[in-house]
């Protein structure tokens, strides 16, 4: 069970709080909750290991999308500034 208190083998390889922290840092967006708080919330909300992994993955993708949109905007902004 996900909430048994014993780390499963997959938990030793995947560190969701660290992955979230990295995605949040790259996104460069200030948040009222830390990556550890977000991961803990997802852990409490999830009923199964698969649901937990899915929710963490969705959070990481959300922050990566923010990062990608910012990167695209800065590249677009730089190319337009050359013509001013």
C-alpha positions in Angstrom: 0.0 0.0 0.0 1.2 3.5 -0.8 0.5 4.7 2.8 2.1 1.7 4.6 5.0 3.8 5.8 7.5 1.5 4.1 9.1 2.9 0.9 8.5 0.8 -2.1 11.3 0.1 -4.7 9.9 2.7 -7.1 10.1 5.4 -4.3 13.8 4.8 -4.0 14.3 5.8 -7.7 11.7 8.6 -8.0 12.0 11.6 -5.7 8.8 13.6 -6.4 9.6 16.5 -4.2 13.0 17.0 -5.8 11.5 16.7 -9.3 8.8 19.2 -8.4 11.4 21.6 -6.9 13.4 21.4 -10.1 10.4 22.0 -12.3 9.2 24.9 -10.1 12.7 26.5 -10.1 13.0 26.3 -13.9 9.5 27.8 -14.2 10.6 30.8 -12.2 7.2 31.3 -10.7 6.8 32.2 -7.0 4.4 29.8 -5.1 2.9 30.0 -1.7 3.5 26.2 -1.2 6.9 24.5 -1.3 7.5 21.5 -3.5 7.5 19.3 -0.4 4.1 20.7 0.7 2.6 20.1 -2.8 4.0 16.5 -2.8 2.6 15.9 0.6 -0.8 17.2 -0.4 -0.8 14.9 -3.5 0.3 12.0 -1.3 -2.7 12.5 1.1 -5.1 13.0 -1.8 -4.1 9.9 -3.8 -5.8 6.6 -3.1 -3.4 4.5 -5.1 0.3 4.5 -6.2 -0.8 5.0 -9.8 -3.0 8.0 -8.9 -0.2 9.5 -6.8 2.3 9.2 -9.7 -0.2 10.6 -12.1 -0.9 13.6 -10.0 2.8 14.3 -9.4 3.5 14.0 -13.1 0.7 16.4 -13.9 2.2 19.0 -11.5 5.6 18.6 -13.0 4.2 18.9 -16.5 2.3 22.0 -15.4 5.5 23.7 -14.2 7.4 22.6 -17.3 4.7 24.1 -19.5 5.1 27.4 -17.7 8.9 27.2 -18.2 8.5 26.4 -21.9 6.0 29.3 -22.4 8.4 31.7 -20.7 11.3 30.4 -22.8 9.3 30.9 -26.0 8.2 34.3 -25.0 11.7 35.4 -24.2 13.0 34.1 -27.6 10.2 35.8 -29.4 10.8 39.0 -27.5 14.5 39.0 -28.3 13.9 38.5 -32.0 11.5 41.4 -32.1 13.8 43.7 -30.2 16.4 43.3 -33.0 14.0 45.2 -35.4 13.3 48.1 -33.1 
